[in-house]
Amino acid sequence: MGLITGLLTLPLAPVRGTAWLAERIYEQAEREANDESAIRAGLIELEEMRESGHYGEAELDEAENELLERLMIIRGFEREVLDGGLE
């Protein structure tokens, strides 16, 4: 980037920085959403909540189903990649 171009685009630096940061946050969120260990930890936490008795069974069942669905999606996707289904 030349000196003139750098000076002319300097006011856009905060926008570029914000866009870069938003991309990094999105990538991290994707990694966490597709991390089996985070899902397992969530299931363990739900079981502890169930044992404490402070939460309704319906709420816990719904949260557990959501975590299990995410886990099945992740494992199904991995299976397709391993089988060569996606290129």
Stockholm file with secondary structure:
# STOCKHOLM 1.0

chainA/1-87         MGLITGLLTLPLAPVRGTAWLAERIYEQAEREANDESAIRAGLIELEEMRESGHYGEAELDEAENELLERLMIIRGFEREVLDGGLE
#=GR chainA/1-87 SS CCHHHHHHTGGGHHHHHHHHHHHHHHHHHHHHHTCHHHHHHHHHHHHHHHHHTCSCHHHHHHHHHHHHHHHHHHHHHHHHHHTTCCC
#=GC SS_cons        CCHHHHHHTGGGHHHHHHHHHHHHHHHHHHHHHTCHHHHHHHHHHHHHHHHHTCSCHHHHHHHHHHHHHHHHHHHHHHHHHHTTCCC
//
